[in-house]
Amino acid sequence: KQWYQRRVRGRSYSLSKYISVLMVTVGIITATLASADLKKNSSDEATFSVWVVGITMLTYALFGSAVMGVFQEKLFAKFGKKSDEVLFFSHLLGLPAFIVNYRALAETIVEFNSSDPVSILGFDLPFLWCCIIVNVLLQSLGIKCIFYLLSEWSSLAVTMVTTLRKFVSLLLSIYLFQNPFTLVHWVGTTLVFTGSALFSGIIPVPGGKDKKE
């Protein structure tokens, strides 16, 4: 991401930024590989295959969002900080893609409608629809905050925030699904949070100010 911004935006970063990003990257890779060893040693090979596919998709999405963040930063600089407009069109233009899976969506709707009802404010609603509503509200709040940060901060800082959020989600999944948390996980976690603290300035570094070329 930093190399890409240097080429596209003509922006250079301090040594502390490079070190912090490297620490976070190595920390995430370390924790991911530690989980991979646990999955690989399990008896369920299908679970490990699904895990590999998920990690591959997540890595691709991370690189894609990093590149997109640079162009979004350029758009904000050229046309103004209109995060709500970008949020609206980025979701609107993606809606036609759901047509491809319309049959699966129809089956899911039927399954959700048949879930056990729960009473909310005097209304009986299917439990799975309640979960979807809560998920949509929280996702809307999260993505709105991300787009606001993108309009106010650099895309590199936003990428660091979203990467840290994904890593926290990884830690929560390990805790909630009671997966082993090994010494290697602790090493990766320490690298991620130390790198994040270094990047945000919590750990002061002399000459840590960025500059533009």
C-alpha positions, 0 to 999 in steps of 0.5 A: 500500500505504501509503495502504491501510494508513493507511485500514485500520490507522490507521498513518502512515509517516515521510517516508523510508518514502514516499521509499524506496517511491517510489524502488523503484516508479520503479526497477522501472517504469524497468527494466521499460519499458527491457525493454519497449523491447527487446522491442518493437524485436524482430522477434518480436511474439508474444514482446512480447505474451506479455511484456505479458501477463506484466507485467500479471499480475505487477502484478495479483498484486503489488497483490493480495498487498499488500492480502492482506498488510494483512488477514493482518497484522490476522488475526495481531494478532487471533488470534495469530502462526500462520504455519504454519496460514495457510500450510497453509490458503492452499494447501489452499483453492487446490487445487480450482482445479487441477481446471479444468486437469486435462487439461493436468495429465494431459498434463504428467504424461505428458510428465514421466514420459517425460523422460530419467532421472537417477540419484539415490541409486541410483534412476532418476528422470525429470529433469523430476520432479527439477526439480519436486521441487527447485522445490517444496522451494525454493518451500516454504522461500521461502513459509514464510520470507515467512509468518514475516516477515509474522507478525513484521514489518509487511506493508509491510516484507514487501511491500518484501522480496518486491518486491525479490526479484522485481526480483532475479529480473528481473536474474537472467533478464536475465543468464541469458538474455543480454538487453541491460542498458542504461543505463536498467536501471542507473538503475532498479537504482540506484533500487531498491537505494537505496530498499531501503537507505533503507527498511531504515535502512542509509541513516540519515534523521533522524526516520525512525520510523513512528507509529500514529495 
